Amino acid sequence: MAKTVFRPEEVVVLSDRVVIQPPPKAEVEAETEEEVQEYTGPTAEDLRREAEEFKARWENEKAEMINRAGEEADRIIKEAEKVAFDEVERAKNEASRIKQEAKEETEKIFDDSRKEASRIVEEAEKKREQIESESYKKGYTDGREAGFQEGKEEVERLVQHLHTIINKAIEKRNEIIDESETQLINLVLLIARKVVKVITENQKNVVINNVIQALRKLKTRGDVVIRVNLEDVKLTSEHVKDFMRMVENVKSITVLEDSSVEKGGCIIETDFGEIDARISSQLKEIEERIQELTPIRVKEG
């Protein structure tokens, strides 16, 4: 460590000049500022506006998809109804043919019955004449009354037999017509059920169209509960906001699973009642319309 305090006797005056060299000057490196590139990308406002435009486009596309789905479901339902009623028309033509054949068969039965009746009447007349002749021969006093009574009983028996034949012919005719018509209508209804079943199983948007059509029938609005099949719960729940936009004055919509509702159908419940849009209910309406066209007995099943 350098000495800093000196005594007087320790100080020596020098005659020569002493040059003290300064310490070397430190070189200061020039600081260079790092060049920062200016940001030229989209601003936060641009990003926000772009997000809003994307959202608007998506909402429009989703609405168009729902509309297209509804139109497609309407088209499918109309095609199904057309197929069903085409089958009804074909069945009616087939029924007419069978009825014509039944009529011809009935006329043949009646013709045979008339011939049999004529034969019986002719036989009865001959029998009566024979009995009267025999009775007359037996004697007026002791045999006429007995012969007349015997002939009368024989004629009545033959006439009764004739009535039995005619009644059986009528019953056979009615049986043929009823059976043929019943079989044809049951066949048409079976085809209609199968057509509707295929549509509901293969077209997922059928339930959406059914819900929309049912909601449009609401006369009073408020809180709404939509009951659908378990397989349709997810798809229906995804469109709740779309349903509320399409139907005015609906406060809330709740989607619930209901095992009594077939796939593709729905039940709409409000505080004032419900709308049954199940597939089975709509099919029943179709069946009733078919039966109105041909009001006959239809086998249940």
C-alpha positions as CSV (number, residue, x, y, z in Angstrom):
1,M,0.0,0.0,0.0
2,A,1.5,3.5,-0.9
3,K,2.5,5.8,1.9
4,T,0.4,8.9,2.3
5,V,1.8,10.6,5.4
6,F,5.5,11.9,5.5
7,R,7.6,13.5,8.3
8,P,9.5,16.7,7.5
9,E,12.9,14.9,7.6
10,E,11.5,12.4,5.1
11,V,10.8,15.0,2.5
12,V,13.8,15.6,0.0
13,V,13.8,18.5,-2.4
14,L,15.0,17.5,-5.8
15,S,16.7,19.8,-8.2
16,D,15.7,17.9,-11.3
17,R,12.3,18.0,-12.8
18,V,10.4,14.9,-12.5
19,V,7.9,14.0,-15.2
20,I,5.0,11.9,-14.2
21,Q,3.6,9.9,-17.1
22,P,-0.2,9.9,-17.2
23,P,-1.9,6.6,-17.4
24,P,-2.7,5.3,-20.8
25,K,-6.0,6.6,-22.1
26,A,-8.6,3.9,-22.3
27,E,-10.1,3.4,-25.7
28,V,-13.8,3.7,-25.6
29,E,-15.5,1.4,-28.0
30,A,-18.1,3.1,-30.0
31,E,-21.5,1.8,-29.0
32,T,-23.6,0.8,-32.0
33,E,-27.3,0.8,-31.7
34,E,-29.0,-2.4,-32.9
35,E,-31.2,-1.6,-35.8
36,V,-34.8,-2.6,-35.1
37,Q,-37.0,-3.4,-38.1
38,E,-40.3,-1.5,-38.2
39,Y,-43.5,-3.8,-37.8
40,T,-45.5,-3.7,-41.0
41,G,-48.1,-6.5,-40.2
42,P,-51.8,-6.1,-39.5
43,T,-52.8,-3.9,-36.5
44,A,-55.0,-5.1,-33.6
45,E,-57.9,-3.2,-35.2
46,D,-57.3,-5.0,-38.5
47,L,-57.2,-8.4,-36.7
48,R,-60.4,-7.5,-34.8
49,R,-62.2,-6.4,-37.9
50,E,-61.0,-9.6,-39.8
51,A,-62.3,-11.7,-36.9
52,E,-65.7,-10.0,-37.0
53,E,-65.9,-10.4,-40.8
54,F,-65.0,-14.1,-40.4
55,K,-67.7,-14.5,-37.7
56,A,-70.3,-12.8,-39.9
57,R,-69.4,-15.0,-42.9
58,W,-69.7,-18.1,-40.7
59,E,-73.1,-17.0,-39.4
60,N,-74.3,-16.5,-42.9
61,E,-72.9,-19.8,-44.1
62,K,-74.5,-21.6,-41.1
63,A,-77.8,-20.0,-41.8
64,E,-77.6,-21.0,-45.4
65,M,-76.7,-24.6,-44.4
66,I,-79.7,-24.8,-42.1
67,N,-82.0,-23.4,-44.9
68,R,-80.6,-25.9,-47.4
69,A,-81.0,-28.7,-44.8
70,G,-84.6,-27.6,-44.3
71,E,-85.3,-27.5,-48.0
72,E,-83.6,-30.9,-48.5
73,A,-85.8,-32.3,-45.7
74,D,-88.9,-30.8,-47.2
75,R,-87.9,-32.3,-50.6
76,I,-87.3,-35.7,-49.0
77,I,-90.6,-35.7,-47.2
78,K,-92.5,-34.6,-50.3
79,E,-90.8,-37.4,-52.3
80,A,-91.7,-39.9,-49.6
81,E,-95.3,-38.7,-49.6
82,K,-95.3,-38.9,-53.4
83,V,-94.0,-42.5,-53.3
84,A,-96.5,-43.4,-50.7
85,F,-99.4,-42.0,-52.6
86,D,-98.1,-43.4,-55.9
87,E,-98.2,-46.7,-54.1
88,V,-101.8,-45.9,-53.0
89,E,-102.8,-45.2,-56.6
90,R,-101.2,-48.3,-57.8
91,A,-102.8,-50.3,-55.0
92,K,-106.2,-48.7,-55.9
93,N,-105.8,-49.8,-59.5
94,E,-104.8,-53.3,-58.3
95,A,-107.8,-53.2,-56.0
96,S,-110.0,-52.3,-58.9
97,R,-108.7,-55.2,-60.9
98,I,-109.2,-57.6,-58.0
99,K,-112.7,-56.2,-57.4
100,Q,-113.5,-56.7,-61.1
101,E,-112.3,-60.2,-60.9
102,A,-114.3,-60.7,-57.7
103,K,-117.3,-59.2,-59.4
104,E,-116.9,-61.6,-62.3
105,E,-116.5,-64.5,-59.9
106,T,-119.5,-63.3,-57.9
107,E,-121.6,-63.0,-61.1
108,K,-120.5,-66.5,-62.0
109,I,-121.5,-67.7,-58.5
110,F,-124.9,-65.9,-58.9
111,D,-125.3,-67.3,-62.4
112,D,-124.6,-70.8,-61.1
113,S,-127.0,-70.1,-58.2
114,R,-129.7,-68.9,-60.5
115,K,-129.3,-72.1,-62.6
116,E,-129.4,-74.2,-59.5
117,A,-132.4,-72.3,-58.2
118,S,-134.2,-72.7,-61.6
119,R,-133.4,-76.4,-61.4
120,I,-134.7,-76.7,-57.9
121,V,-137.8,-74.7,-58.7
122,E,-138.4,-76.9,-61.8
123,E,-137.8,-80.0,-59.7
124,A,-140.2,-78.7,-57.0
125,E,-142.8,-77.9,-59.6
126,K,-142.5,-81.4,-61.1
127,K,-142.6,-82.9,-57.6
128,R,-145.7,-80.9,-56.8
129,E,-147.4,-82.0,-59.9
130,Q,-146.4,-85.6,-59.3
131,I,-147.7,-85.4,-55.7
132,E,-150.9,-83.8,-56.7
133,S,-151.4,-86.4,-59.4
134,E,-150.6,-89.2,-57.0
135,S,-152.8,-87.7,-54.4
136,Y,-155.7,-87.3,-56.9
137,K,-155.3,-90.9,-57.9
138,K,-155.4,-92.1,-54.2
139,G,-158.8,-90.6,-53.9
140,Y,-160.3,-87.2,-53.4
141,T,-161.7,-87.8,-49.9
142,D,-159.0,-89.7,-48.1
143,G,-155.8,-88.6,-49.9
144,R,-156.0,-85.1,-51.3
145,E,-155.3,-83.3,-48.1
146,A,-152.3,-85.5,-47.2
147,G,-150.9,-85.3,-50.7
148,F,-151.3,-81.5,-50.7
149,Q,-149.5,-81.2,-47.4
150,E,-146.7,-83.4,-48.5
151,G,-146.2,-81.4,-51.7
152,K,-146.2,-78.2,-49.8
153,E,-143.6,-79.3,-47.4
154,E,-141.3,-80.5,-50.2
155,V,-141.7,-77.2,-52.1
156,E,-140.8,-75.2,-48.9
157,R,-137.8,-77.4,-48.3
158,L,-136.5,-76.7,-51.8
159,V,-137.1,-73.0,-51.5
160,Q,-135.3,-72.9,-48.2
161,H,-132.4,-74.7,-49.9
162,L,-132.4,-72.1,-52.7
163,H,-132.2,-69.2,-50.1
164,T,-129.3,-70.9,-48.4
165,I,-127.4,-71.1,-51.7
166,I,-128.0,-67.4,-52.5
167,N,-127.0,-66.2,-49.0
168,K,-123.7,-68.2,-49.2
169,A,-123.0,-66.7,-52.6
170,I,-123.5,-63.2,-51.2
171,E,-121.3,-64.0,-48.2
172,K,-118.6,-65.4,-50.5
173,R,-118.7,-62.2,-52.7
174,N,-118.3,-59.9,-49.7
175,E,-115.5,-62.0,-48.2
176,I,-113.5,-61.9,-51.5
177,I,-113.8,-58.1,-51.8
178,D,-113.1,-57.3,-48.2
179,E,-110.1,-59.6,-48.0
180,S,-108.5,-58.3,-51.3
181,E,-108.9,-54.7,-50.3
182,T,-107.6,-55.2,-46.8
183,Q,-104.5,-56.9,-48.0
184,L,-103.8,-54.2,-50.6
185,I,-104.2,-51.3,-48.1
186,N,-102.1,-53.1,-45.5
187,L,-99.4,-53.5,-48.2
188,V,-99.5,-49.8,-49.0
189,L,-99.2,-48.8,-45.3
190,L,-96.3,-51.2,-44.9
191,I,-94.5,-49.6,-47.8
192,A,-95.2,-46.1,-46.4
193,R,-93.7,-47.1,-43.0
194,K,-90.6,-48.5,-44.6
195,V,-90.1,-45.4,-46.7
196,V,-90.3,-43.1,-43.7
197,K,-88.0,-45.4,-41.6
198,V,-85.3,-45.3,-44.3
199,I,-85.5,-41.5,-44.5
200,T,-85.3,-40.9,-40.8
201,E,-82.4,-43.4,-40.4
202,N,-80.3,-41.9,-43.3
203,Q,-81.1,-38.2,-43.2
204,K,-79.7,-36.6,-40.0
205,N,-81.3,-33.2,-40.6
206,V,-84.9,-34.6,-40.6
207,V,-85.1,-33.8,-36.9
208,I,-84.1,-30.2,-37.5
209,N,-86.8,-29.7,-40.1
210,N,-89.4,-31.4,-37.8
211,V,-88.4,-29.1,-35.0
212,I,-88.6,-25.9,-37.2
213,Q,-92.0,-26.9,-38.6
214,A,-93.3,-27.7,-35.1
215,L,-92.0,-24.4,-33.6
216,R,-93.7,-22.5,-36.4
217,K,-97.1,-23.9,-35.3
218,L,-96.7,-22.4,-31.8
219,K,-99.5,-19.9,-31.2
220,T,-98.1,-18.7,-27.8
221,R,-94.4,-18.3,-27.1
222,G,-92.3,-18.3,-24.0
223,D,-90.2,-21.1,-22.5
224,V,-90.0,-24.1,-24.8
225,V,-88.9,-27.7,-24.2
226,I,-87.9,-29.9,-27.2
227,R,-88.0,-33.6,-26.6
228,V,-86.1,-35.8,-29.1
229,N,-84.6,-39.2,-29.4
230,L,-81.2,-39.8,-27.7
231,E,-79.4,-39.9,-31.0
232,D,-80.8,-36.5,-32.0
233,V,-80.0,-34.6,-28.7
234,K,-76.5,-33.4,-29.7
235,L,-77.5,-32.2,-33.2
236,T,-80.7,-30.5,-31.9
237,S,-78.8,-28.8,-29.1
238,E,-76.2,-27.4,-31.5
239,H,-79.1,-25.5,-33.4
240,V,-80.9,-24.0,-30.3
241,K,-79.6,-20.5,-31.2
242,D,-80.8,-20.9,-34.8
243,F,-84.2,-22.0,-33.6
244,M,-84.5,-18.9,-31.4
245,R,-83.6,-16.6,-34.3
246,M,-86.1,-18.3,-36.6
247,V,-89.0,-18.2,-34.1
248,E,-89.9,-14.9,-32.4
249,N,-90.8,-14.3,-28.8
250,V,-89.2,-17.6,-27.5
251,K,-87.6,-16.9,-24.2
252,S,-85.6,-20.1,-23.8
253,I,-85.3,-23.5,-25.5
254,T,-84.3,-26.7,-23.6
255,V,-83.5,-29.9,-25.4
256,L,-84.3,-33.2,-23.5
257,E,-83.9,-36.8,-24.4
258,D,-87.2,-38.8,-24.6
259,S,-87.2,-42.6,-25.3
260,S,-90.8,-42.4,-26.5
261,V,-89.7,-40.3,-29.5
262,E,-88.4,-42.1,-32.6
263,K,-85.3,-40.8,-34.3
264,G,-86.1,-37.8,-36.5
265,G,-89.2,-36.8,-34.6
266,C,-89.9,-34.4,-31.7
267,I,-92.4,-33.2,-29.1
268,I,-92.6,-29.5,-28.5
269,E,-93.8,-28.5,-25.0
270,T,-94.9,-25.1,-23.8
271,D,-96.9,-23.8,-20.8
272,F,-100.0,-24.0,-22.9
273,G,-99.7,-27.5,-24.3
274,E,-97.6,-29.6,-26.7
275,I,-97.2,-30.3,-30.4
276,D,-96.6,-34.0,-31.3
277,A,-94.3,-34.2,-34.3
278,R,-93.1,-37.7,-33.7
279,I,-92.6,-39.8,-36.9
280,S,-95.2,-42.4,-35.7
281,S,-97.8,-39.6,-35.3
282,Q,-97.1,-38.1,-38.7
283,L,-97.2,-41.6,-40.2
284,K,-100.6,-42.2,-38.5
285,E,-101.9,-39.0,-40.2
286,I,-100.7,-40.4,-43.6
287,E,-102.5,-43.7,-42.8
288,E,-105.7,-41.9,-41.9
289,R,-105.6,-39.9,-45.1
290,I,-105.1,-43.2,-47.1
291,Q,-108.0,-44.8,-45.2
292,E,-110.1,-41.8,-46.0
293,L,-109.5,-42.4,-49.7
294,T,-110.5,-46.1,-49.2
295,P,-112.7,-46.4,-46.1
296,I,-112.4,-50.1,-45.4
297,R,-111.3,-52.2,-42.5
298,V,-107.5,-52.2,-42.1
299,K,-105.7,-54.8,-40.1
300,E,-103.8,-53.3,-37.1
301,G,-100.0,-53.8,-37.0
